[in-house]
Amino acid sequence: MPLITIDGRQYELDLLSSTAKEQLASLQFVDAEIQKLQAQLAAYQTARMAYSNALKAALPKMEEVVVGS
């Protein structure tokens, strides 16, 4: 029988009520969605850093900047 551990206690999956099984399924779904979002966030943060570096490279150097003209 498969076991599930919740808050350090093990439960036999087959012995859980249908309500508990539904809540477990919802929790697993949400955990999977959070993992997807964390992966997306990491990709966006990497892209943001690349864009920031590209912007800095495209800006004029300080000696090229003429203030007030």
mmCIF file of the N, C-alpha and C atoms, coordinates in Angstrom:
data_MODEL
# 
_entry.id   MODEL 
# 
loop_
_atom_site.group_PDB 
_atom_site.id 
_atom_site.type_symbol 
_atom_site.label_atom_id 
_atom_site.label_alt_id 
_atom_site.label_comp_id 
_atom_site.label_asym_id 
_atom_site.label_entity_id 
_atom_site.label_seq_id 
_atom_site.pdbx_PDB_ins_code 
_atom_site.Cartn_x 
_atom_site.Cartn_y 
_atom_site.Cartn_z 
_atom_site.occupancy 
_atom_site.B_iso_or_equiv 
_atom_site.pdbx_formal_charge 
_atom_site.auth_seq_id 
_atom_site.auth_comp_id 
_atom_site.auth_asym_id 
_atom_site.auth_atom_id 
_atom_site.pdbx_PDB_model_num 
ATOM 1   N N  . MET A 1 1  ? 0.835   -1.189 0.000   1.00 0.00 ? 1  MET A N  1 
ATOM 2   C CA . MET A 1 1  ? 0.000   0.000  0.000   1.00 0.00 ? 1  MET A CA 1 
ATOM 3   C C  . MET A 1 1  ? 0.878   1.249  0.000   1.00 0.00 ? 1  MET A C  1 
ATOM 4   N N  . PRO A 1 2  ? 0.561   2.193  -0.868  1.00 0.00 ? 2  PRO A N  1 
ATOM 5   C CA . PRO A 1 2  ? 1.340   3.430  -0.899  1.00 0.00 ? 2  PRO A CA 1 
ATOM 6   C C  . PRO A 1 2  ? 1.117   4.244  0.382   1.00 0.00 ? 2  PRO A C  1 
ATOM 7   N N  . LEU A 1 3  ? 2.191   4.868  0.826   1.00 0.00 ? 3  LEU A N  1 
ATOM 8   C CA . LEU A 1 3  ? 2.124   5.717  2.013   1.00 0.00 ? 3  LEU A CA 1 
ATOM 9   C C  . LEU A 1 3  ? 2.329   7.167  1.610   1.00 0.00 ? 3  LEU A C  1 
ATOM 10  N N  . ILE A 1 4  ? 1.695   8.052  2.358   1.00 0.00 ? 4  ILE A N  1 
ATOM 11  C CA . ILE A 1 4  ? 1.874   9.482  2.162   1.00 0.00 ? 4  ILE A CA 1 
ATOM 12  C C  . ILE A 1 4  ? 2.277   10.058 3.513   1.00 0.00 ? 4  ILE A C  1 
ATOM 13  N N  . THR A 1 5  ? 3.269   10.945 3.516   1.00 0.00 ? 5  THR A N  1 
ATOM 14  C CA . THR A 1 5  ? 3.725   11.550 4.766   1.00 0.00 ? 5  THR A CA 1 
ATOM 15  C C  . THR A 1 5  ? 3.247   12.989 4.817   1.00 0.00 ? 5  THR A C  1 
ATOM 16  N N  . ILE A 1 6  ? 2.538   13.316 5.891   1.00 0.00 ? 6  ILE A N  1 
ATOM 17  C CA . ILE A 1 6  ? 2.022   14.667 6.097   1.00 0.00 ? 6  ILE A CA 1 
ATOM 18  C C  . ILE A 1 6  ? 2.392   15.079 7.514   1.00 0.00 ? 6  ILE A C  1 
ATOM 19  N N  . ASP A 1 7  ? 3.124   16.185 7.618   1.00 0.00 ? 7  ASP A N  1 
ATOM 20  C CA . ASP A 1 7  ? 3.571   16.687 8.921   1.00 0.00 ? 7  ASP A CA 1 
ATOM 21  C C  . ASP A 1 7  ? 4.283   15.612 9.735   1.00 0.00 ? 7  ASP A C  1 
ATOM 22  N N  . GLY A 1 8  ? 5.102   14.823 9.064   1.00 0.00 ? 8  GLY A N  1 
ATOM 23  C CA . GLY A 1 8  ? 5.898   13.819 9.745   1.00 0.00 ? 8  GLY A CA 1 
ATOM 24  C C  . GLY A 1 8  ? 5.183   12.518 10.077  1.00 0.00 ? 8  GLY A C  1 
ATOM 25  N N  . ARG A 1 9  ? 3.907   12.430 9.764   1.00 0.00 ? 9  ARG A N  1 
ATOM 26  C CA . ARG A 1 9  ? 3.148   11.198 10.013  1.00 0.00 ? 9  ARG A CA 1 
ATOM 27  C C  . ARG A 1 9  ? 2.860   10.514 8.701   1.00 0.00 ? 9  ARG A C  1 
ATOM 28  N N  . GLN A 1 10 ? 2.941   9.200  8.709   1.00 0.00 ? 10 GLN A N  1 
ATOM 29  C CA . GLN A 1 10 ? 2.645   8.434  7.504   1.00 0.00 ? 10 GLN A CA 1 
ATOM 30  C C  . GLN A 1 10 ? 1.209   7.922  7.547   1.00 0.00 ? 10 GLN A C  1 
ATOM 31  N N  . TYR A 1 11 ? 0.580   7.972  6.378   1.00 0.00 ? 11 TYR A N  1 
ATOM 32  C CA . TYR A 1 11 ? -0.797  7.498  6.229   1.00 0.00 ? 11 TYR A CA 1 
ATOM 33  C C  . TYR A 1 11 ? -0.851  6.569  5.030   1.00 0.00 ? 11 TYR A C  1 
ATOM 34  N N  . GLU A 1 12 ? -1.654  5.534  5.146   1.00 0.00 ? 12 GLU A N  1 
ATOM 35  C CA . GLU A 1 12 ? -1.874  4.645  4.010   1.00 0.00 ? 12 GLU A CA 1 
ATOM 36  C C  . GLU A 1 12 ? -2.867  5.325  3.084   1.00 0.00 ? 12 GLU A C  1 
ATOM 37  N N  . LEU A 1 13 ? -2.451  5.517  1.861   1.00 0.00 ? 13 LEU A N  1 
ATOM 38  C CA . LEU A 1 13 ? -3.271  6.238  0.893   1.00 0.00 ? 13 LEU A CA 1 
ATOM 39  C C  . LEU A 1 13 ? -4.630  5.580  0.708   1.00 0.00 ? 13 LEU A C  1 
ATOM 40  N N  . ASP A 1 14 ? -4.642  4.260  0.665   1.00 0.00 ? 14 ASP A N  1 
ATOM 41  C CA . ASP A 1 14 ? -5.895  3.540  0.433   1.00 0.00 ? 14 ASP A CA 1 
ATOM 42  C C  . ASP A 1 14 ? -6.895  3.700  1.572   1.00 0.00 ? 14 ASP A C  1 
ATOM 43  N N  . LEU A 1 15 ? -6.415  4.077  2.754   1.00 0.00 ? 15 LEU A N  1 
ATOM 44  C CA . LEU A 1 15 ? -7.302  4.197  3.911   1.00 0.00 ? 15 LEU A CA 1 
ATOM 45  C C  . LEU A 1 15 ? -7.832  5.615  4.118   1.00 0.00 ? 15 LEU A C  1 
ATOM 46  N N  . LEU A 1 16 ? -7.363  6.558  3.310   1.00 0.00 ? 16 LEU A N  1 
ATOM 47  C CA . LEU A 1 16 ? -7.842  7.936  3.443   1.00 0.00 ? 16 LEU A CA 1 
ATOM 48  C C  . LEU A 1 16 ? -9.261  8.058  2.911   1.00 0.00 ? 16 LEU A C  1 
ATOM 49  N N  . SER A 1 17 ? -9.996  8.996  3.475   1.00 0.00 ? 17 SER A N  1 
ATOM 50  C CA . SER A 1 17 ? -11.355 9.260  2.988   1.00 0.00 ? 17 SER A CA 1 
ATOM 51  C C  . SER A 1 17 ? -11.280 9.878  1.598   1.00 0.00 ? 17 SER A C  1 
ATOM 52  N N  . SER A 1 18 ? -12.395 9.866  0.904   1.00 0.00 ? 18 SER A N  1 
ATOM 53  C CA . SER A 1 18 ? -12.412 10.473 -0.433  1.00 0.00 ? 18 SER A CA 1 
ATOM 54  C C  . SER A 1 18 ? -12.137 11.970 -0.342  1.00 0.00 ? 18 SER A C  1 
ATOM 55  N N  . THR A 1 19 ? -12.610 12.611 0.712   1.00 0.00 ? 19 THR A N  1 
ATOM 56  C CA . THR A 1 19 ? -12.342 14.037 0.905   1.00 0.00 ? 19 THR A CA 1 
ATOM 57  C C  . THR A 1 19 ? -10.847 14.281 1.089   1.00 0.00 ? 19 THR A C  1 
ATOM 58  N N  . ALA A 1 20 ? -10.198 13.457 1.903   1.00 0.00 ? 20 ALA A N  1 
ATOM 59  C CA . ALA A 1 20 ? -8.757  13.602 2.119   1.00 0.00 ? 20 ALA A CA 1 
ATOM 60  C C  . ALA A 1 20 ? -7.995  13.359 0.817   1.00 0.00 ? 20 ALA A C  1 
ATOM 61  N N  . LYS A 1 21 ? -8.425  12.381 0.034   1.00 0.00 ? 21 LYS A N  1 
ATOM 62  C CA . LYS A 1 21 ? -7.769  12.099 -1.251  1.00 0.00 ? 21 LYS A CA 1 
ATOM 63  C C  . LYS A 1 21 ? -7.934  13.269 -2.214  1.00 0.00 ? 21 LYS A C  1 
ATOM 64  N N  . GLU A 1 22 ? -9.113  13.883 -2.219  1.00 0.00 ? 22 GLU A N  1 
ATOM 65  C CA . GLU A 1 22 ? -9.349  15.042 -3.081  1.00 0.00 ? 22 GLU A CA 1 
ATOM 66  C C  . GLU A 1 22 ? -8.462  16.212 -2.661  1.00 0.00 ? 22 GLU A C  1 
ATOM 67  N N  . GLN A 1 23 ? -8.350  16.439 -1.359  1.00 0.00 ? 23 GLN A N  1 
ATOM 68  C CA . GLN A 1 23 ? -7.503  17.524 -0.864  1.00 0.00 ? 23 GLN A CA 1 
ATOM 69  C C  . GLN A 1 23 ? -6.036  17.257 -1.190  1.00 0.00 ? 23 GLN A C  1 
ATOM 70  N N  . LEU A 1 24 ? -5.626  16.009 -1.075  1.00 0.00 ? 24 LEU A N  1 
ATOM 71  C CA . LEU A 1 24 ? -4.258  15.630 -1.422  1.00 0.00 ? 24 LEU A CA 1 
ATOM 72  C C  . LEU A 1 24 ? -3.989  15.877 -2.902  1.00 0.00 ? 24 LEU A C  1 
ATOM 73  N N  . ALA A 1 25 ? -4.935  15.507 -3.748  1.00 0.00 ? 25 ALA A N  1 
ATOM 74  C CA . ALA A 1 25 ? -4.783  15.730 -5.188  1.00 0.00 ? 25 ALA A CA 1 
ATOM 75  C C  . ALA A 1 25 ? -4.682  17.226 -5.487  1.00 0.00 ? 25 ALA A C  1 
ATOM 76  N N  . SER A 1 26 ? -5.502  18.028 -4.814  1.00 0.00 ? 26 SER A N  1 
ATOM 77  C CA . SER A 1 26 ? -5.449  19.482 -5.009  1.00 0.00 ? 26 SER A CA 1 
ATOM 78  C C  . SER A 1 26 ? -4.108  20.039 -4.552  1.00 0.00 ? 26 SER A C  1 
ATOM 79  N N  . LEU A 1 27 ? -3.627  19.558 -3.426  1.00 0.00 ? 27 LEU A N  1 
ATOM 80  C CA . LEU A 1 27 ? -2.335  20.004 -2.913  1.00 0.00 ? 27 LEU A CA 1 
ATOM 81  C C  . LEU A 1 27 ? -1.208  19.641 -3.876  1.00 0.00 ? 27 LEU A C  1 
ATOM 82  N N  . GLN A 1 28 ? -1.240  18.442 -4.412  1.00 0.00 ? 28 GLN A N  1 
ATOM 83  C CA . GLN A 1 28 ? -0.218  18.016 -5.369  1.00 0.00 ? 28 GLN A CA 1 
ATOM 84  C C  . GLN A 1 28 ? -0.280  18.847 -6.645  1.00 0.00 ? 28 GLN A C  1 
ATOM 85  N N  . PHE A 1 29 ? -1.501  19.163 -7.102  1.00 0.00 ? 29 PHE A N  1 
ATOM 86  C CA . PHE A 1 29 ? -1.659  20.003 -8.286  1.00 0.00 ? 29 PHE A CA 1 
ATOM 87  C C  . PHE A 1 29 ? -1.052  21.384 -8.049  1.00 0.00 ? 29 PHE A C  1 
ATOM 88  N N  . VAL A 1 30 ? -1.385  21.982 -6.904  1.00 0.00 ? 30 VAL A N  1 
ATOM 89  C CA . VAL A 1 30 ? -0.881  23.319 -6.594  1.00 0.00 ? 30 VAL A CA 1 
ATOM 90  C C  . VAL A 1 30 ? 0.641   23.305 -6.465  1.00 0.00 ? 30 VAL A C  1 
ATOM 91  N N  . ASP A 1 31 ? 1.191   22.283 -5.835  1.00 0.00 ? 31 ASP A N  1 
ATOM 92  C CA . ASP A 1 31 ? 2.650   22.173 -5.723  1.00 0.00 ? 31 ASP A CA 1 
ATOM 93  C C  . ASP A 1 31 ? 3.304   22.109 -7.103  1.00 0.00 ? 31 ASP A C  1 
ATOM 94  N N  . ALA A 1 32 ? 2.709   21.361 -8.018  1.00 0.00 ? 32 ALA A N  1 
ATOM 95  C CA . ALA A 1 32 ? 3.248   21.258 -9.374  1.00 0.00 ? 32 ALA A CA 1 
ATOM 96  C C  . ALA A 1 32 ? 3.173   22.609 -10.092 1.00 0.00 ? 32 ALA A C  1 
ATOM 97  N N  . GLU A 1 33 ? 2.071   23.327 -9.909  1.00 0.00 ? 33 GLU A N  1 
ATOM 98  C CA . GLU A 1 33 ? 1.929   24.643 -10.536 1.00 0.00 ? 33 GLU A CA 1 
ATOM 99  C C  . GLU A 1 33 ? 2.950   25.623 -9.972  1.00 0.00 ? 33 GLU A C  1 
ATOM 100 N N  . ILE A 1 34 ? 3.194   25.563 -8.669  1.00 0.00 ? 34 ILE A N  1 
ATOM 101 C CA . ILE A 1 34 ? 4.197   26.430 -8.051  1.00 0.00 ? 34 ILE A CA 1 
ATOM 102 C C  . ILE A 1 34 ? 5.572   26.138 -8.638  1.00 0.00 ? 34 ILE A C  1 
ATOM 103 N N  . GLN A 1 35 ? 5.894   24.873 -8.831  1.00 0.00 ? 35 GLN A N  1 
ATOM 104 C CA . GLN A 1 35 ? 7.184   24.516 -9.435  1.00 0.00 ? 35 GLN A CA 1 
ATOM 105 C C  . GLN A 1 35 ? 7.302   25.078 -10.848 1.00 0.00 ? 35 GLN A C  1 
ATOM 106 N N  . LYS A 1 36 ? 6.215   25.004 -11.623 1.00 0.00 ? 36 LYS A N  1 
ATOM 107 C CA . LYS A 1 36 ? 6.236   25.564 -12.980 1.00 0.00 ? 36 LYS A CA 1 
ATOM 108 C C  . LYS A 1 36 ? 6.475   27.074 -12.933 1.00 0.00 ? 36 LYS A C  1 
ATOM 109 N N  . LEU A 1 37 ? 5.768   27.747 -12.022 1.00 0.00 ? 37 LEU A N  1 
ATOM 110 C CA . LEU A 1 37 ? 5.914   29.194 -11.910 1.00 0.00 ? 37 LEU A CA 1 
ATOM 111 C C  . LEU A 1 37 ? 7.319   29.581 -11.457 1.00 0.00 ? 37 LEU A C  1 
ATOM 112 N N  . GLN A 1 38 ? 7.898   28.801 -10.552 1.00 0.00 ? 38 GLN A N  1 
ATOM 113 C CA . GLN A 1 38 ? 9.262   29.085 -10.113 1.00 0.00 ? 38 GLN A CA 1 
ATOM 114 C C  . GLN A 1 38 ? 10.247  28.923 -11.268 1.00 0.00 ? 38 GLN A C  1 
ATOM 115 N N  . ALA A 1 39 ? 10.021  27.929 -12.113 1.00 0.00 ? 39 ALA A N  1 
ATOM 116 C CA . ALA A 1 39 ? 10.882  27.737 -13.289 1.00 0.00 ? 39 ALA A CA 1 
ATOM 117 C C  . ALA A 1 39 ? 10.718  28.905 -14.258 1.00 0.00 ? 39 ALA A C  1 
ATOM 118 N N  . GLN A 1 40 ? 9.477   29.361 -14.450 1.00 0.00 ? 40 GLN A N  1 
ATOM 119 C CA . GLN A 1 40 ? 9.240   30.515 -15.326 1.00 0.00 ? 40 GLN A CA 1 
ATOM 120 C C  . GLN A 1 40 ? 9.911   31.755 -14.761 1.00 0.00 ? 40 GLN A C  1 
ATOM 121 N N  . LEU A 1 41 ? 9.775   31.964 -13.462 1.00 0.00 ? 41 LEU A N  1 
ATOM 122 C CA . LEU A 1 41 ? 10.383  33.123 -12.827 1.00 0.00 ? 41 LEU A CA 1 
ATOM 123 C C  . LEU A 1 41 ? 11.897  33.113 -13.012 1.00 0.00 ? 41 LEU A C  1 
ATOM 124 N N  . ALA A 1 42 ? 12.508  31.956 -12.854 1.00 0.00 ? 42 ALA A N  1 
ATOM 125 C CA . ALA A 1 42 ? 13.961  31.850 -13.051 1.00 0.00 ? 42 ALA A CA 1 
ATOM 126 C C  . ALA A 1 42 ? 14.336  32.227 -14.481 1.00 0.00 ? 42 ALA A C  1 
ATOM 127 N N  . ALA A 1 43 ? 13.547  31.790 -15.449 1.00 0.00 ? 43 ALA A N  1 
ATOM 128 C CA . ALA A 1 43 ? 13.815  32.128 -16.852 1.00 0.00 ? 43 ALA A CA 1 
ATOM 129 C C  . ALA A 1 43 ? 13.658  33.627 -17.084 1.00 0.00 ? 43 ALA A C  1 
ATOM 130 N N  . TYR A 1 44 ? 12.616  34.223 -16.511 1.00 0.00 ? 44 TYR A N  1 
ATOM 131 C CA . TYR A 1 44 ? 12.405  35.666 -16.669 1.00 0.00 ? 44 TYR A CA 1 
ATOM 132 C C  . TYR A 1 44 ? 13.516  36.463 -15.991 1.00 0.00 ? 44 TYR A C  1 
ATOM 133 N N  . GLN A 1 45 ? 13.971  36.007 -14.830 1.00 0.00 ? 45 GLN A N  1 
ATOM 134 C CA . GLN A 1 45 ? 15.052  36.709 -14.146 1.00 0.00 ? 45 GLN A CA 1 
ATOM 135 C C  . GLN A 1 45 ? 16.343  36.641 -14.958 1.00 0.00 ? 45 GLN A C  1 
ATOM 136 N N  . THR A 1 46 ? 16.598  35.501 -15.582 1.00 0.00 ? 46 THR A N  1 
ATOM 137 C CA . THR A 1 46 ? 17.776  35.356 -16.434 1.00 0.00 ? 46 THR A CA 1 
ATOM 138 C C  . THR A 1 46 ? 17.672  36.286 -17.638 1.00 0.00 ? 46 THR A C  1 
ATOM 139 N N  . ALA A 1 47 ? 16.504  36.331 -18.258 1.00 0.00 ? 47 ALA A N  1 
ATOM 140 C CA . ALA A 1 47 ? 16.297  37.220 -19.407 1.00 0.00 ? 47 ALA A CA 1 
ATOM 141 C C  . ALA A 1 47 ? 16.448  38.676 -18.992 1.00 0.00 ? 47 ALA A C  1 
ATOM 142 N N  . ARG A 1 48 ? 15.904  39.032 -17.840 1.00 0.00 ? 48 ARG A N  1 
ATOM 143 C CA . ARG A 1 48 ? 16.004  40.408 -17.366 1.00 0.00 ? 48 ARG A CA 1 
ATOM 144 C C  . ARG A 1 48 ? 17.466  40.810 -17.181 1.00 0.00 ? 48 ARG A C  1 
ATOM 145 N N  . MET A 1 49 ? 18.243  39.912 -16.611 1.00 0.00 ? 49 MET A N  1 
ATOM 146 C CA . MET A 1 49 ? 19.662  40.210 -16.414 1.00 0.00 ? 49 MET A CA 1 
ATOM 147 C C  . MET A 1 49 ? 20.370  40.401 -17.755 1.00 0.00 ? 49 MET A C  1 
ATOM 148 N N  . ALA A 1 50 ? 20.035  39.567 -18.727 1.00 0.00 ? 50 ALA A N  1 
ATOM 149 C CA . ALA A 1 50 ? 20.643  39.694 -20.054 1.00 0.00 ? 50 ALA A CA 1 
ATOM 150 C C  . ALA A 1 50 ? 20.256  41.024 -20.696 1.00 0.00 ? 50 ALA A C  1 
ATOM 151 N N  . TYR A 1 51 ? 18.976  41.413 -20.589 1.00 0.00 ? 51 TYR A N  1 
ATOM 152 C CA . TYR A 1 51 ? 18.538  42.695 -21.149 1.00 0.00 ? 51 TYR A CA 1 
ATOM 153 C C  . TYR A 1 51 ? 19.226  43.854 -20.437 1.00 0.00 ? 51 TYR A C  1 
ATOM 154 N N  . SER A 1 52 ? 19.360  43.756 -19.130 1.00 0.00 ? 52 SER A N  1 
ATOM 155 C CA . SER A 1 52 ? 20.020  44.808 -18.366 1.00 0.00 ? 52 SER A CA 1 
ATOM 156 C C  . SER A 1 52 ? 21.479  44.953 -18.788 1.00 0.00 ? 52 SER A C  1 
ATOM 157 N N  . ASN A 1 53 ? 22.160  43.827 -18.947 1.00 0.00 ? 53 ASN A N  1 
ATOM 158 C CA . ASN A 1 53 ? 23.557  43.872 -19.391 1.00 0.00 ? 53 ASN A CA 1 
ATOM 159 C C  . ASN A 1 53 ? 23.674  44.437 -20.801 1.00 0.00 ? 53 ASN A C  1 
ATOM 160 N N  . ALA A 1 54 ? 22.746  44.068 -21.682 1.00 0.00 ? 54 ALA A N  1 
ATOM 161 C CA . ALA A 1 54 ? 22.759  44.590 -23.051 1.00 0.00 ? 54 ALA A CA 1 
ATOM 162 C C  . ALA A 1 54 ? 22.499  46.092 -23.055 1.00 0.00 ? 54 ALA A C  1 
ATOM 163 N N  . LEU A 1 55 ? 21.587  46.546 -22.195 1.00 0.00 ? 55 LEU A N  1 
ATOM 164 C CA . LEU A 1 55 ? 21.316  47.979 -22.093 1.00 0.00 ? 55 LEU A CA 1 
ATOM 165 C C  . LEU A 1 55 ? 22.554  48.719 -21.615 1.00 0.00 ? 55 LEU A C  1 
ATOM 166 N N  . LYS A 1 56 ? 23.196  48.210 -20.588 1.00 0.00 ? 56 LYS A N  1 
ATOM 167 C CA . LYS A 1 56 ? 24.401  48.865 -20.075 1.00 0.00 ? 56 LYS A CA 1 
ATOM 168 C C  . LYS A 1 56 ? 25.481  48.945 -21.149 1.00 0.00 ? 56 LYS A C  1 
ATOM 169 N N  . ALA A 1 57 ? 25.613  47.897 -21.948 1.00 0.00 ? 57 ALA A N  1 
ATOM 170 C CA . ALA A 1 57 ? 26.607  47.895 -23.018 1.00 0.00 ? 57 ALA A CA 1 
ATOM 171 C C  . ALA A 1 57 ? 26.249  48.896 -24.114 1.00 0.00 ? 57 ALA A C  1 
ATOM 172 N N  . ALA A 1 58 ? 24.953  49.165 -24.306 1.00 0.00 ? 58 ALA A N  1 
ATOM 173 C CA . ALA A 1 58 ? 24.512  50.077 -25.362 1.00 0.00 ? 58 ALA A CA 1 
ATOM 174 C C  . ALA A 1 58 ? 24.534  51.537 -24.929 1.00 0.00 ? 58 ALA A C  1 
ATOM 175 N N  . LEU A 1 59 ? 24.625  51.800 -23.640 1.00 0.00 ? 59 LEU A N  1 
ATOM 176 C CA . LEU A 1 59 ? 24.648  53.180 -23.159 1.00 0.00 ? 59 LEU A CA 1 
ATOM 177 C C  . LEU A 1 59 ? 25.996  53.814 -23.466 1.00 0.00 ? 59 LEU A C  1 
ATOM 178 N N  . PRO A 1 60 ? 25.986  55.132 -23.698 1.00 0.00 ? 60 PRO A N  1 
ATOM 179 C CA . PRO A 1 60 ? 27.267  55.803 -23.942 1.00 0.00 ? 60 PRO A CA 1 
ATOM 180 C C  . PRO A 1 60 ? 28.126  55.766 -22.678 1.00 0.00 ? 60 PRO A C  1 
ATOM 181 N N  . LYS A 1 61 ? 29.431  55.765 -22.886 1.00 0.00 ? 61 LYS A N  1 
ATOM 182 C CA . LYS A 1 61 ? 30.355  55.787 -21.754 1.00 0.00 ? 61 LYS A CA 1 
ATOM 183 C C  . LYS A 1 61 ? 30.285  57.159 -21.093 1.00 0.00 ? 61 LYS A C  1 
ATOM 184 N N  . MET A 1 62 ? 30.653  57.242 -19.837 1.00 0.00 ? 62 MET A N  1 
ATOM 185 C CA . MET A 1 62 ? 30.547  58.505 -19.098 1.00 0.00 ? 62 MET A CA 1 
ATOM 186 C C  . MET A 1 62 ? 31.293  59.642 -19.794 1.00 0.00 ? 62 MET A C  1 
ATOM 187 N N  . GLU A 1 63 ? 32.450  59.348 -20.372 1.00 0.00 ? 63 GLU A N  1 
ATOM 188 C CA . GLU A 1 63 ? 33.211  60.411 -21.032 1.00 0.00 ? 63 GLU A CA 1 
ATOM 189 C C  . GLU A 1 63 ? 32.531  60.877 -22.322 1.00 0.00 ? 63 GLU A C  1 
ATOM 190 N N  . GLU A 1 64 ? 31.585  60.080 -22.832 1.00 0.00 ? 64 GLU A N  1 
ATOM 191 C CA . GLU A 1 64 ? 30.865  60.451 -24.050 1.00 0.00 ? 64 GLU A CA 1 
ATOM 192 C C  . GLU A 1 64 ? 29.622  61.280 -23.744 1.00 0.00 ? 64 GLU A C  1 
ATOM 193 N N  . VAL A 1 65 ? 29.220  61.287 -22.494 1.00 0.00 ? 65 VAL A N  1 
ATOM 194 C CA . VAL A 1 65 ? 27.988  61.977 -22.116 1.00 0.00 ? 65 VAL A CA 1 
ATOM 195 C C  . VAL A 1 65 ? 28.287  63.455 -21.911 1.00 0.00 ? 65 VAL A C  1 
ATOM 196 N N  . VAL A 1 66 ? 27.498  64.283 -22.587 1.00 0.00 ? 66 VAL A N  1 
ATOM 197 C CA . VAL A 1 66 ? 27.611  65.725 -22.416 1.00 0.00 ? 66 VAL A CA 1 
ATOM 198 C C  . VAL A 1 66 ? 26.326  66.173 -21.751 1.00 0.00 ? 66 VAL A C  1 
ATOM 199 N N  . VAL A 1 67 ? 26.437  66.603 -20.520 1.00 0.00 ? 67 VAL A N  1 
ATOM 200 C CA . VAL A 1 67 ? 25.265  66.997 -19.752 1.00 0.00 ? 67 VAL A CA 1 
ATOM 201 C C  . VAL A 1 67 ? 24.898  68.425 -20.106 1.00 0.00 ? 67 VAL A C  1 
ATOM 202 N N  . GLY A 1 68 ? 23.589  68.656 -20.296 1.00 0.00 ? 68 GLY A N  1 
ATOM 203 C CA . GLY A 1 68 ? 23.092  69.999 -20.519 1.00 0.00 ? 68 GLY A CA 1 
ATOM 204 C C  . GLY A 1 68 ? 23.166  70.483 -21.954 1.00 0.00 ? 68 GLY A C  1 
ATOM 205 N N  . SER A 1 69 ? 23.416  69.618 -22.892 1.00 0.00 ? 69 SER A N  1 
ATOM 206 C CA . SER A 1 69 ? 23.461  70.104 -24.276 1.00 0.00 ? 69 SER A CA 1 
ATOM 207 C C  . SER A 1 69 ? 22.297  69.609 -25.068 1.00 0.00 ? 69 SER A C  1 
# 
